[in-house]
Amino acid sequence: MKPAEAEDMISLFAQIKARFETGHLSGLVCKLGHYQNCCVLKLQKPSWTNDPMHRIQNQSGIFFSVWNDRASQKKDRVFYNIHALKLGELGGYAITSRDFARDFRDRFEAMRDQWPNVRLDFGPATLMQGWIAKEEEGLGKNILLLLERFRRISPIIDDLLTSRRR
């Protein structure tokens, strides 16, 4: 991604982060940064990971991310997904990644049509993934809508984790 494009996206993500954080008491932490040549905006709860919350890169845990990289730039898209990394190592839980992914997808299926261009046919580390068109007008609003949708479904993750507590 060209430096100017990256700066524009980070600026947009920063505005979205500020708007999302205003008035939200959901327990979700919104993180912004760069990771592997991507501009990334992430939502995560501290109880969903073993990693320090200040870090952008996760070694373990569950998080929602919106990102823009060279591949998405070429397609005029912004991608989003929910990752579930090394859940078997998540402190305080007894989790099998495949079972967790299956249970999440079963519950997500009822609201699947609310998520643009979403797919569920990935391995257990990617619970779902989709994309939105990178329209100049309305991109910020559309990304904010993705964050809001995730906030509304985040209790599914809480429930699935609670049922697997040691």
C-alpha positions in Angstrom: 0.0 0.0 0.0 1.3 3.4 -0.9 2.2 5.7 2.1 -0.4 8.3 1.2 -3.2 5.6 1.0 -2.1 4.1 4.3 -2.1 7.5 6.0 -5.6 8.2 4.6 -6.9 4.9 5.9 -5.3 5.3 9.3 -6.9 8.7 9.5 -10.3 7.3 8.6 -9.9 4.4 11.0 -8.9 6.9 13.8 -12.1 8.9 13.2 -14.2 5.7 13.2 -12.5 4.5 16.4 -13.3 7.8 18.1 -16.9 7.6 17.1 -17.3 4.0 18.1 -15.8 4.6 21.5 -18.1 7.5 22.3 -20.8 6.2 24.7 -20.0 2.5 24.4 -19.9 0.5 27.6 -19.8 -2.9 25.9 -16.4 -3.9 27.3 -14.9 -4.1 23.8 -11.5 -2.5 23.3 -11.0 -0.8 20.0 -7.4 -0.9 18.7 -5.9 0.8 15.7 -2.6 0.3 14.0 -0.5 -1.4 11.3 0.1 -5.1 11.0 1.9 -6.8 8.1 1.4 -3.9 5.7 -2.2 -3.5 6.7 -4.1 -0.7 8.3 -6.1 -2.5 11.0 -9.0 -1.6 13.3 -9.8 -4.3 15.9 -12.4 -5.0 18.6 -11.7 -7.4 21.4 -12.4 -8.0 25.1 -9.5 -8.6 27.5 -11.2 -11.9 28.6 -11.0 -13.2 25.0 -7.1 -13.3 24.9 -4.0 -14.0 26.8 -2.2 -11.2 25.0 -1.6 -7.6 26.3 -4.5 -5.4 25.1 -2.1 -2.6 23.9 -0.7 -4.9 21.2 -2.2 -4.9 17.7 -0.9 -8.4 16.8 -2.6 -11.3 18.6 -0.9 -14.6 19.4 -4.1 -16.0 20.9 -7.8 -15.2 21.4 -10.8 -13.9 19.5 -11.1 -10.6 17.8 -13.0 -8.7 15.1 -10.9 -6.8 12.6 -11.4 -4.5 9.7 -8.4 -4.0 7.4 -7.1 -2.5 4.2 -4.0 -3.8 2.5 -2.6 -3.8 -1.0 -4.8 -6.7 -2.2 -8.0 -5.0 -0.9 -6.8 -1.7 -2.5 -6.6 -3.3 -5.9 -10.1 -4.6 -5.6 -11.5 -1.4 -4.0 -12.6 -3.3 -0.9 -12.1 -3.2 2.8 -12.1 -6.7 4.5 -13.4 -7.7 7.8 -13.4 -11.0 9.9 -13.5 -12.7 13.2 -10.4 -14.6 14.1 -10.1 -17.2 16.8 -6.4 -18.0 17.3 -5.0 -20.8 19.5 -8.2 -21.1 21.6 -6.9 -24.3 23.2 -4.3 -22.1 24.9 -6.8 -19.5 26.1 -6.4 -19.2 29.9 -9.3 -20.4 32.0 -11.1 -22.3 29.3 -11.3 -25.8 27.8 -11.8 -25.1 24.1 -11.6 -27.2 21.0 -11.2 -24.8 18.1 -13.3 -26.8 15.6 -16.2 -27.1 18.1 -16.1 -23.4 19.0 -16.1 -22.5 15.3 -19.0 -24.8 14.5 -21.0 -23.5 17.5 -20.3 -19.9 16.6 -21.3 -20.4 12.9 -24.5 -22.2 14.0 -25.6 -19.2 16.0 -24.3 -16.7 13.5 -26.3 -18.3 10.6 -29.5 -16.6 11.7 -28.0 -13.1 11.2 -25.7 -13.9 8.3 -27.8 -11.9 5.8 -27.0 -8.7 7.8 -23.3 -9.0 7.0 -22.2 -8.0 3.4 -20.4 -10.5 1.3 -19.7 -12.8 4.3 -18.4 -16.3 4.1 -18.2 -19.0 6.8 -16.3 -21.7 4.8 -12.9 -21.2 6.5 -10.9 -23.3 9.0 -11.5 -22.8 12.7 -9.2 -19.8 13.0 -11.4 -17.6 10.8 -15.0 -17.8 12.1 -16.3 -15.6 9.3 -14.9 -13.2 6.8 -16.4 -10.6 4.4 -15.8 -7.4 2.6 -17.4 -4.1 1.8 -16.9 -1.9 -1.3 -14.4 0.9 -0.7 -16.7 3.7 -1.9 -15.2 7.1 -1.2 -18.5 8.4 0.1 -19.9 6.5 3.0 -17.0 4.2 3.7 -16.6 5.5 7.3 -20.3 5.0 8.0 -20.2 1.4 6.5 -17.2 0.5 8.7 -18.8 1.9 11.7 -21.9 -0.2 10.9 -19.7 -3.3 10.9 -18.3 -2.4 14.3 -21.8 -1.9 15.6 -23.0 -5.2 14.2 -20.1 -6.9 15.9 -20.9 -5.2 19.2 -24.4 -6.7 18.9 -23.2 -10.2 18.3 -20.3 -10.2 20.7 -22.5 -11.7 23.4 -22.5 -14.9 21.3 -18.7 -15.1 21.9 -19.2 -14.4 25.6 -21.8 -17.2 25.9 -19.7 -19.7 24.0 -16.7 -18.9 26.2 -18.7 -19.0 29.4 -20.0 -22.5 28.5 -16.3 -23.6 28.2 -15.0 -22.1 31.4 -12.9 -24.5 33.5 
